[in-house]
Amino acid sequence: MLLILAALTWLPGTLPLVDSPWLTAAVVLLLFPIFAAAVVRVLLTRADRHSAWLAFRCLPRAVQGALGSLVVSGIVVILASMAGTGNLQSAEIRHGRYFVLDTTPYERGRVEVSQSQYVAVLESDQRSMLAIPGILFAAAASLALAVGELRRADARLRM
């Protein structure tokens, strides 16, 4: 859902749903426990990266493809978003004027921009803020499913 919302920011106009504080709170409140639980499950199995990769490879092809496409599409959204605005980020309005943070080396600071540039930077920030958690949710799902495969394989060996 987050990656779909990130892709929708390329449509004309701004998405009112993306700026809502409840969406940000829901993403933050869900992301950290889910991702932490997946990482803890991996750590508890004491599996190395190679074993986890082999366990992921044992998942059905459709699951591998779905999770892989989620991660790849999230990375593409982030890269396309970063390429569009260059070194500009953190758009804000002060006293009716539009400002963004310019992160160009040796010129770092707030600069005033036009409204169209402000909207472009705002949408780019929204894409990143939606795509990054989307990638982390997909990674957590991949870890959890791989650990499930490892446990299933261990249970089969013990019999």
C-alpha positions in Angstrom: 0.0 0.0 0.0 2.8 2.4 0.9 4.5 1.8 -2.5 1.3 2.4 -4.3 0.8 5.7 -2.5 4.4 6.6 -3.3 3.7 6.0 -7.0 0.5 8.0 -6.8 2.6 11.1 -5.9 3.6 11.3 -9.6 0.0 12.1 -10.6 -0.8 15.8 -10.9 -1.8 17.5 -7.7 -0.9 16.6 -4.1 -2.2 13.7 -2.2 -4.1 14.8 0.9 -3.8 11.4 2.6 0.0 11.5 2.6 0.2 14.6 4.7 -2.1 13.3 7.4 -0.4 12.8 10.8 -2.3 9.5 11.5 -0.7 7.8 8.4 2.8 8.8 9.6 2.0 7.6 13.1 0.5 4.3 11.9 3.6 3.6 9.7 6.0 4.4 12.6 4.0 2.5 15.2 3.8 -0.6 12.9 7.2 -0.5 11.2 9.5 -0.6 14.2 7.9 -3.5 16.1 7.4 -5.6 12.9 10.9 -5.0 11.6 12.4 -5.6 15.0 10.5 -8.8 15.5 11.7 -10.1 12.1 15.3 -9.3 13.0 15.0 -10.9 16.4 13.6 -14.0 14.8 16.6 -14.2 12.5 19.0 -13.7 15.4 17.3 -16.3 17.5 17.7 -18.9 14.8 21.5 -18.1 14.7 21.5 -18.6 10.9 24.1 -17.0 8.7 23.3 -15.0 5.6 23.9 -17.9 3.3 21.5 -20.1 5.1 18.9 -17.4 5.2 19.3 -16.8 1.5 18.9 -20.6 0.8 15.8 -20.6 3.0 14.4 -17.6 1.1 15.1 -19.5 -2.2 13.0 -22.4 -0.9 9.9 -20.2 -0.8 7.5 -20.6 -3.6 8.5 -18.6 -6.8 5.4 -16.4 -6.6 6.3 -15.3 -3.0 9.9 -14.7 -4.0 8.7 -12.7 -7.0 6.2 -10.7 -5.1 8.7 -9.8 -2.3 11.5 -9.1 -4.8 9.3 -6.9 -6.9 8.2 -4.9 -3.9 11.8 -4.2 -2.9 12.9 -3.4 -6.4 10.0 -1.1 -7.1 10.7 0.7 -3.8 14.3 1.2 -4.7 13.3 2.4 -8.2 10.8 4.9 -6.6 13.5 6.2 -4.3 16.1 6.6 -7.0 13.7 8.3 -9.4 12.6 10.6 -6.7 16.2 11.5 -5.7 17.1 12.1 -9.4 14.2 14.5 -9.9 15.0 17.1 -7.2 18.7 16.9 -7.0 20.1 18.1 -3.6 16.8 19.8 -2.5 14.7 18.4 0.4 12.6 19.3 3.4 10.1 21.7 1.8 8.3 24.1 4.1 6.3 27.4 4.0 7.4 30.3 6.1 5.4 33.6 6.1 3.9 32.7 2.7 7.2 32.0 1.1 8.5 28.6 -0.1 11.8 27.3 1.3 13.7 24.0 0.8 16.9 22.7 2.3 19.8 22.7 -0.2 22.2 19.9 0.6 24.8 20.8 -2.0 28.3 20.4 -0.5 29.7 23.8 0.7 26.3 25.5 0.1 24.1 23.7 2.6 21.2 25.8 3.9 17.7 26.9 3.4 16.9 28.6 0.1 13.8 30.2 -1.2 12.2 28.6 -4.3 9.2 29.0 -6.5 5.9 27.3 -5.8 6.4 24.7 -8.5 9.8 23.8 -7.2 8.4 23.6 -3.7 5.7 21.2 -4.8 8.2 19.0 -6.7 10.4 18.8 -3.6 7.4 18.1 -1.3 6.2 15.3 -3.6 9.8 13.9 -3.7 9.9 13.9 0.1 6.5 12.2 0.3 7.7 9.5 -2.1 10.8 8.8 0.0 8.8 8.8 3.2 6.4 6.2 1.8 8.9 4.0 -0.2 11.5 3.5 2.6 9.0 2.0 5.0 7.5 0.0 2.2 10.9 -1.5 1.5 11.5 -2.2 5.2 8.1 -3.9 5.5 8.9 -6.1 2.4 12.3 -6.9 3.9 10.7 -7.9 7.3 8.3 -10.2 5.5 11.2 -11.8 3.6 13.1 -12.3 6.8 10.1 -13.7 8.6 9.3 -16.1 5.8 12.9 -17.2 5.4 13.2 -17.9 9.2 10.0 -19.9 8.9 11.6 -22.0 6.2 14.7 -22.5 8.3 12.6 -23.7 11.3 10.6 -26.0 9.1 13.8 -27.5 7.7 15.2 -27.9 11.2 12.0 -29.6 12.4 12.2 -32.0 9.4 15.8 -32.9 10.2 15.0 -33.6 13.8 12.4 -36.2 12.9 
